[in-house]
Amino acid sequence: MNDLDVFANLLAPEGQALLAELRDHDPADELAAATRLRREHPAALVSAALGQARLRQRAVAKFGADAGRMYFTPNGVEQSTRATVADHRAARFAALGVRTLADLCCGIGGDALALARAGIRVLAVDRDPLACAAARANAEALGLAELIEVRCADVTEVDTAGFDAVFVDPARRGKTPARGAGRGGSGRPAGGRIFDPEAYEPPLSWAVEAARAAPCAALKIAPGVPHEALPADAETEWISDGGDVKEAVVWFGPGGPVPGGRRATLLPAGDSLLGAARLDPAGDEADRAPVGPVGDWLYEPDGAVIRAHLVADVAGQLDGRLIDPTIAYITADRLTATPYATAYALTDVLPFNVKKLKALLRERGVGIAVIKKRGSAVEPEELRKKLKLGGGRTSCTIFLTRVGGAPAMLLGRPAAEAAEGPVTPGR
């Protein structure tokens, strides 16, 4: 029995009963559950139901409560868009007046669901039959089947003429051998991320041409894509959710996207900062923030801001400067509220020295430390072992970085904590 047959059996009454029984399944009891259920149900169906229960539990982080009603493949859980990010993108499409859209490389349909909920009629295309089956089942399960048509086809052969917009989400990981061709059909050995945009499936160059042929389009790409690979006639948006950078999206079309623009969007609040690409004399993009001495406050920019090369823009808003020309830490002499960076009140700026740091923390009664690094060869966990913290009630944040090219240690605490009580200066 192939995967499609097993999946179809999951959708039948016996499979649905099994999934309902496993809704609150504890993975620690899986062996006992499998033994018990196989007395009453076919072994293949029990294995599929248990596998689907595991996937649903993993998918809660991306899809919330909907995950308990949805259907997944292993690749689908890994590669699908987080619901908060998909909702943001769908809202942006809707604001651009999009009413019909071709979703190419749809996977298990995460983006199609968000688009349909935004009132957009979707043609969802993927050439993996199992992914298409899951996408259809998800549209049905969430009551969106009337707005989503799922088609199993090679996306490069689909005619998108007549649609208001195109969305392309190329595969950026190798496929697991157990699932064969997967979303893009590569059969590539398992699992690793693909960093070369031309190794995406389909390649980024194909996706860009498909986007340019549409009235409006968006391409989902890896957030670490080299800026020189980005098309100059499109806006690129880096999106973080809860402080973690999730993806980059290249936007084409009139009425919204700014050609050459670089945008950082921070979810869940939705704050969005747009800046234009800047070039240094050599023709490379460059943040043009000033560099200067460390002030009373340190700002750690959100990862989307860093990826979008908008650190200089945030520094300008804060009347700040970089602590080192190669490090994305901003310092300032006064506190200014911003959604684009986390502020810390600094107490100490010291040359890197583990012995002095250990003595200082003991003197301050520090028992809890958050250790961050940027531009340092020292690993936080290695340093934590050497510090042997414990017993003290005071907490602090330690930044391992460079100041003016020299290894340094900066100590402080988040601005919110500093507002609750005095900061003891050590400088």
C-alpha positions in Angstrom: 0.0 0.0 0.0 1.5 3.4 -1.0 1.5 6.6 0.9 -1.5 8.0 -0.9 -3.6 4.9 -0.1 -2.6 5.1 3.5 -3.4 8.8 3.6 -6.8 8.2 2.0 -7.5 5.6 4.7 -6.8 8.3 7.4 -9.6 10.4 5.9 -12.0 7.5 6.0 -14.2 6.9 9.1 -11.9 4.3 10.7 -8.9 6.6 10.3 -10.8 9.6 11.6 -11.7 7.6 14.7 -8.1 6.7 15.3 -7.0 10.3 14.9 -9.7 11.4 17.3 -8.5 8.8 19.9 -4.9 10.1 19.5 -5.8 13.8 19.8 -4.1 14.1 23.2 -1.6 11.3 22.6 1.5 11.3 24.8 4.6 10.3 22.6 6.1 8.6 25.7 3.2 6.0 25.5 3.5 5.4 21.8 4.7 1.8 22.0 1.8 0.8 24.3 -0.7 2.7 22.2 0.5 1.1 19.0 0.3 -2.4 20.6 -3.2 -1.7 21.9 -4.6 -0.2 18.7 -3.1 -2.8 16.4 -5.4 -5.4 18.1 -8.4 -3.6 16.5 -7.0 -1.8 13.4 -4.7 -2.5 10.5 -1.0 -2.0 11.4 -0.4 0.3 8.5 -3.3 2.6 9.5 -2.2 2.6 13.1 1.3 3.6 12.1 0.0 6.4 9.8 -2.3 7.7 12.6 0.5 7.7 15.1 2.7 9.5 12.6 0.1 12.1 11.9 -0.5 12.6 15.7 3.3 13.3 16.1 3.3 15.7 13.1 0.3 17.6 14.5 2.0 18.0 17.8 5.1 19.4 16.1 3.0 21.7 13.9 1.3 23.4 16.9 4.3 25.8 17.0 3.4 27.0 13.5 -0.3 26.6 13.3 -1.6 26.8 16.8 -5.0 25.2 17.5 -5.6 24.6 13.8 -2.8 21.9 13.8 -5.1 19.5 15.6 -7.4 19.5 12.6 -4.8 19.6 9.9 -2.8 17.0 7.9 0.9 17.0 7.4 3.8 15.3 5.8 7.3 15.4 7.4 8.5 17.8 4.8 5.3 19.8 5.1 5.9 20.5 8.8 9.5 21.6 8.2 8.9 23.8 5.1 5.4 25.3 5.6 5.1 28.9 6.6 4.2 29.8 10.2 0.6 30.9 10.4 1.4 34.4 11.7 3.8 35.0 8.8 1.4 33.6 6.3 -1.4 35.8 7.7 0.8 38.9 7.4 1.6 38.1 3.7 -2.0 37.4 2.9 -3.0 40.7 4.4 -0.5 42.5 2.3 -1.7 40.8 -0.8 -5.3 41.7 0.1 -4.3 45.3 0.7 -2.8 45.4 -2.9 -6.3 44.5 -4.2 -5.5 40.8 -5.0 -8.6 38.6 -5.3 -7.2 35.6 -7.2 -3.8 34.1 -6.8 -1.7 31.2 -8.0 0.2 29.6 -5.1 3.1 27.7 -6.7 4.9 25.0 -4.7 2.0 25.1 -2.2 3.2 22.1 -0.1 0.5 21.2 2.5 -1.3 24.5 1.9 -0.3 26.7 4.8 -0.1 29.9 2.7 -3.2 28.9 0.7 -5.2 28.7 3.9 -4.1 32.2 5.0 -4.8 33.6 1.6 -8.3 32.1 1.5 -9.0 33.4 5.0 -8.1 36.9 3.6 -10.8 36.4 1.0 -8.5 35.5 -1.9 -9.4 32.7 -4.3 -6.4 30.4 -4.6 -5.1 27.9 -7.2 -2.6 25.8 -5.1 -0.1 23.9 -7.2 2.5 21.2 -6.2 3.8 18.2 -8.0 4.0 16.0 -4.9 0.8 14.0 -4.8 0.9 13.4 -1.1 1.4 17.2 -0.4 -1.5 17.9 -2.6 -3.7 15.4 -0.8 -2.8 17.0 2.5 -3.5 20.5 1.1 -7.0 19.4 -0.1 -7.7 17.8 3.3 -6.6 20.9 5.1 -8.8 23.1 3.0 -11.7 20.8 3.8 -10.9 20.6 7.5 -10.8 24.3 7.9 -13.9 25.1 5.8 -12.0 26.8 3.0 -12.4 24.3 0.2 -14.7 26.7 -1.9 -11.8 29.2 -2.1 -8.9 26.7 -2.7 -8.4 24.6 -5.8 -5.5 22.1 -5.5 -3.8 20.9 -8.6 -1.0 18.3 -8.8 1.3 19.6 -11.5 4.8 20.8 -12.4 4.6 24.5 -11.4 6.8 25.5 -14.4 4.0 24.2 -16.7 1.1 26.0 -15.1 -0.5 29.0 -16.9 -0.9 31.8 -14.4 -2.4 34.3 -16.9 -5.6 35.7 -15.6 -4.6 35.6 -11.9 -4.2 38.9 -10.0 -1.0 37.6 -8.4 1.5 34.8 -8.1 3.2 33.5 -5.0 6.2 31.1 -5.3 7.7 29.2 -2.4 10.6 27.2 -3.9 11.9 24.2 -2.0 15.0 25.1 -0.1 15.8 21.8 1.6 16.8 18.4 0.4 14.0 15.8 0.6 13.8 12.9 3.0 14.4 9.7 1.1 11.2 8.2 2.6 9.1 10.8 0.8 10.7 10.6 -2.6 10.4 13.6 -4.9 8.8 16.0 -2.4 7.6 19.5 -3.2 10.1 20.2 -6.0 10.7 16.7 -7.1 14.5 16.5 -6.4 14.8 13.2 -4.5 17.9 14.9 -3.0 19.3 13.1 0.0 17.9 14.2 3.2 17.2 17.3 4.9 19.9 20.1 4.6 19.1 23.6 3.7 20.0 24.8 0.2 21.9 28.1 0.1 22.4 28.6 -3.6 19.2 30.3 -4.9 19.8 28.6 -8.3 19.6 25.3 -6.5 16.0 26.1 -5.3 13.3 24.0 -6.9 12.3 25.7 -9.1 15.4 27.9 -9.3 15.2 31.5 -8.2 15.8 32.8 -11.7 12.7 31.0 -13.0 10.6 32.3 -10.0 11.7 35.8 -10.7 10.7 35.6 -14.4 7.4 34.1 -13.4 6.9 37.0 -10.9 7.7 39.7 -13.5 5.1 38.2 -15.9 2.4 38.6 -13.2 0.5 41.8 -12.3 1.7 41.3 -8.7 3.9 38.6 -7.1 5.9 37.5 -4.1 8.7 35.0 -3.8 9.6 33.4 -0.5 13.3 32.9 -0.1 15.8 32.1 2.6 16.6 35.0 4.9 20.3 34.5 4.4 20.1 35.1 0.6 23.0 37.3 -0.6 21.8 40.8 -1.3 23.6 40.8 -4.7 21.2 38.0 -5.7 18.1 40.1 -5.2 16.4 41.7 -8.2 16.8 45.4 -8.3 13.2 45.9 -9.6 11.6 44.4 -6.5 11.3 45.1 -2.8 12.7 42.5 -0.3 11.1 42.1 3.1 12.7 40.2 5.9 10.2 39.0 8.5 10.9 38.1 12.1 8.3 36.6 14.5 8.9 36.8 18.2 12.5 38.0 17.5 13.4 35.0 15.2 14.0 35.7 11.5 11.7 33.4 9.6 12.0 34.3 6.0 12.5 36.9 3.3 10.0 37.7 0.6 10.7 39.4 -2.7 7.7 41.6 -3.8 7.0 42.7 -7.4 4.3 44.9 -8.8 2.9 48.5 -8.6 1.0 50.2 -5.8 3.0 49.0 -2.8 6.4 47.3 -3.3 9.3 49.8 -3.6 11.8 48.8 -6.3 15.2 48.3 -4.6 13.6 48.7 -1.2 14.7 46.7 1.9 12.1 46.2 4.5 12.2 44.7 8.0 8.9 43.6 9.4 8.6 42.5 13.1 5.7 40.2 14.1 3.4 39.9 16.0 3.1 43.6 16.4 3.7 44.3 12.6 6.1 47.2 12.9 7.7 47.7 9.5 10.8 49.7 8.5 11.6 50.4 4.9 14.9 51.6 3.7 16.6 51.9 0.3 19.6 49.8 -0.7 22.8 51.8 -0.2 26.1 51.2 -2.0 29.6 51.9 -0.9 32.2 53.2 -3.4 33.0 49.7 -4.3 29.4 49.0 -5.3 28.6 46.9 -2.3 25.7 47.5 0.0 26.8 49.2 3.2 25.2 50.4 6.5 26.5 54.0 6.9 26.2 54.3 10.7 28.9 56.3 12.5 31.2 54.5 14.9 32.0 55.9 18.4 32.6 55.3 22.0 30.3 53.1 24.1 27.5 55.1 25.8 25.2 54.3 28.6 22.8 52.2 26.5 23.4 49.3 24.1 20.8 48.3 21.5 20.6 44.9 19.9 18.8 45.2 16.6 16.2 42.7 15.6 17.5 40.0 13.2 15.2 41.2 10.4 16.8 44.7 10.7 20.3 43.2 10.4 19.4 41.0 7.5 17.8 43.9 5.7 20.9 46.0 6.2 18.9 48.7 8.1 21.1 49.0 11.2 22.1 52.5 10.1 18.5 53.5 9.8 17.8 52.4 13.3 21.0 54.0 14.6 19.8 57.3 13.1 16.4 57.0 14.8 18.2 56.5 18.1 20.8 59.2 17.6 23.2 56.3 18.1 26.4 54.9 16.7 28.1 51.5 16.3 30.5 50.2 18.9 32.6 48.7 16.0 32.3 49.1 12.3 31.8 45.4 11.8 29.4 44.7 14.7 25.7 45.2 14.6 25.4 46.7 18.1 24.2 50.3 18.5 25.1 52.5 21.5 23.6 55.8 22.6 23.8 58.2 25.5 20.1 58.2 26.2 17.3 55.7 26.1 14.9 56.0 23.1 12.0 53.6 22.7 12.1 51.6 19.4 10.4 48.4 18.3 13.4 47.6 16.1 16.0 46.9 18.8 16.2 45.7 22.4 17.8 48.2 24.8 20.1 47.4 27.6 21.4 49.7 30.4 25.2 49.2 30.5 27.1 49.0 33.8 30.5 47.9 32.6 32.7 48.0 29.5 35.9 45.9 29.9 38.6 44.3 27.8 38.0 40.6 27.6 39.4 38.8 30.6 37.7 35.8 32.1 39.4 36.1 35.5 38.4 39.7 35.9 34.9 38.9 34.8 34.5 36.1 37.3 35.7 38.3 40.1 33.4 41.1 39.2 30.3 38.9 39.0 31.2 37.4 42.4 31.6 40.9 43.9 28.2 41.9 42.4 26.5 38.7 43.7 25.5 37.7 40.1 24.0 34.2 40.0 22.2 34.4 36.7 23.7 35.6 33.5 22.5 35.7 29.9 25.5 35.5 27.7 25.3 36.9 24.1 28.0 37.0 21.5 28.6 38.9 18.3 32.0 39.1 16.7 33.6 37.0 19.4 35.4 33.6 19.1 34.3 32.7 22.7 31.4 30.3 23.0 28.8 31.3 25.6 28.5 27.9 27.1 32.3 27.5 27.5 32.4 30.8 29.3 29.5 29.9 31.5 31.3 26.8 32.7 34.4 28.9 33.5 32.4 31.5 35.4 30.8 28.8 37.7 27.8 31.1 38.6 25.5 30.2 41.4 24.2 31.4 44.7 23.8 35.0 43.9 20.4 36.7 43.4 21.5 39.4 41.0 21.2 38.9 37.2 22.9 40.5 34.3 23.5 40.2 30.6 27.0 39.7 29.3 27.9 40.7 25.7 31.0 39.2 24.2 31.9 41.4 21.3 34.5 43.9 19.9 34.8 47.6 20.7 36.9 49.5 18.2 38.4 46.2 16.9 39.4 44.9 20.4 37.8 42.0 22.2 35.5 43.3 24.9 32.9 42.4 27.6 29.9 44.6 28.1 27.7 44.1 31.1 24.2 45.4 31.6 20.6 44.5 31.9 17.4 45.0 29.8 16.0 48.5 29.9 12.7 47.2 31.4 14.6 45.7 34.4 16.8 48.8 34.7 13.6 50.9 35.0 12.7 48.9 38.1 15.7 49.9 40.1 19.1 51.7 40.0 21.9 50.4 37.8 25.2 50.1 39.6 27.8 51.6 37.3 31.2 50.0 37.1 32.8 52.2 34.5 
